[in-house]
Amino acid sequence: NAGVTQTPKFRVLKTGQSMTLLCAQDMNHEYMYWYRQDPGMGLRLIHYSVGEGTTAKGEVPDGYNVSRLKKQNFLLGLESAAPSQTSVYFCASSRDRSYEQYFGPGTRLTVT
Amino acid sequence: AQSVTQPDIHITVSEGASLELRCNYSYGATPYLFWYVQSPGQGLQLLLKYFSGDTLVQGIKGFEAEFKRSQSSFNLRKPSVHWSDAAEYFCAVGPSGFQKLVFGTGTRLLVSP
């Protein structure tokens, strides 16, 4: 039982490049979330999903897109990376809205 | 909109001493309240949560937190800190459960020998 895994762990992009971050969970959770963590700002919700095939915007969705084609996977895409997107990205999942969120180990992204 | 304030960016505590980390929230009603811990290079782990009922909540690793409605606070405490408690601690507010949590900016705990 791996819990929540994230791929890749580290990535460096040039401005304007695109990439996709993959989050996978093996707990059969309905809800999945993408957060970004920046120094002095805590975690901020980017997008979330309440079930397969659904997505919704969080607090800071601009510049990101997501997809939840399979229940166990939640993809975060950056179509044209900007230096302001340099951050540590965390994925989380929960059984439903009333249960705790389980976090992945994070992806450190640097955009130069 | 709801918000969470953790006024202490860093705290240093001697091993064996007691610990209190402060958390204040702003929300119209009583929200769901949480404390998470993040060890270096790791994701977040839930320490404890408050939904309703007894205002003193027990969590994992010997931590507890007390909800004080009159002060809009949810401070985290531990009677005796261990070196392994050195980490960053986040308070979070969930107006409707765990969905769409709002996190504080975190408090980094350093434990001195």
HADDOCK unambig.tbl for C-alpha pairs under 7 A between the chains (distance, minus, plus):
assign (segid A and resid 40 and name CA) (segid B and resid 105 and name CA) 5.42 0.50 0.50
assign (segid A and resid 41 and name CA) (segid B and resid 105 and name CA) 4.81 0.50 0.50
assign (segid A and resid 42 and name CA) (segid B and resid 103 and name CA) 5.86 0.50 0.50
assign (segid A and resid 42 and name CA) (segid B and resid 104 and name CA) 5.57 0.50 0.50
assign (segid A and resid 42 and name CA) (segid B and resid 105 and name CA) 3.92 0.50 0.50
assign (segid A and resid 42 and name CA) (segid B and resid 106 and name CA) 5.97 0.50 0.50
assign (segid A and resid 43 and name CA) (segid B and resid 103 and name CA) 5.79 0.50 0.50
assign (segid A and resid 45 and name CA) (segid B and resid 100 and name CA) 7.00 0.50 0.50
assign (segid A and resid 97 and name CA) (segid B and resid 97 and name CA) 5.71 0.50 0.50
assign (segid A and resid 97 and name CA) (segid B and resid 98 and name CA) 5.21 0.50 0.50
assign (segid A and resid 97 and name CA) (segid B and resid 99 and name CA) 5.00 0.50 0.50
assign (segid A and resid 98 and name CA) (segid B and resid 97 and name CA) 4.97 0.50 0.50
assign (segid A and resid 98 and name CA) (segid B and resid 98 and name CA) 5.55 0.50 0.50
assign (segid A and resid 99 and name CA) (segid B and resid 98 and name CA) 6.19 0.50 0.50
assign (segid A and resid 100 and name CA) (segid B and resid 98 and name CA) 6.17 0.50 0.50
assign (segid A and resid 101 and name CA) (segid B and resid 98 and name CA) 6.96 0.50 0.50
assign (segid A and resid 103 and name CA) (segid B and resid 43 and name CA) 5.36 0.50 0.50
assign (segid A and resid 103 and name CA) (segid B and resid 44 and name CA) 5.63 0.50 0.50
assign (segid A and resid 104 and name CA) (segid B and resid 43 and name CA) 5.39 0.50 0.50
assign (segid A and resid 105 and name CA) (segid B and resid 42 and name CA) 4.92 0.50 0.50
assign (segid A and resid 105 and name CA) (segid B and resid 43 and name CA) 4.37 0.50 0.50
assign (segid A and resid 106 and name CA) (segid B and resid 43 and name CA) 6.17 0.50 0.50
